[in-house]
């Protein structure tokens, strides 16, 4: 395939850059960001706290909890649990809130394309 054909923009009558500024699209982005940004900040703070604790709080991280299980191991496993929890909560949120909004936007764009 020639470079000119491969890099050619798709033929469309829709101004997607202008569409990104519509109230419906901005509402979808705002809804997503209200969920994603705080959760991302929480996870980054939690991750950095874990790394700093592992680097500088050796006695705390070596504190036995039960048997040979110590705080460092529990907090490390907590990172995995948190990651799965965040993923599951985002998928639930996206299915419930984001997907219906994107379906409306897609339908509107498809109607615009057919005109």
HELIX and SHEET records of a PDB file:
HELIX    1   1 UNK A    3  UNK A    6  1                                   4    
HELIX    2   2 UNK A   16  UNK A   19  1                                   4    
HELIX    3   3 UNK A   23  UNK A   56  1                                  34    
HELIX    4   4 UNK A   58  UNK A   61  1                                   4    
HELIX    5   5 UNK A   71  UNK A   93  1                                  23    
HELIX    6   6 UNK A   94  UNK A   98  3                                   5    
HELIX    7   7 UNK A   99  UNK A  114  1                                  16    
SHEET    1   A 2 UNK A  64  UNK A  66  0                                        
SHEET    2   A 2 UNK A  69  UNK A  70 -1                                        
END                                                                             
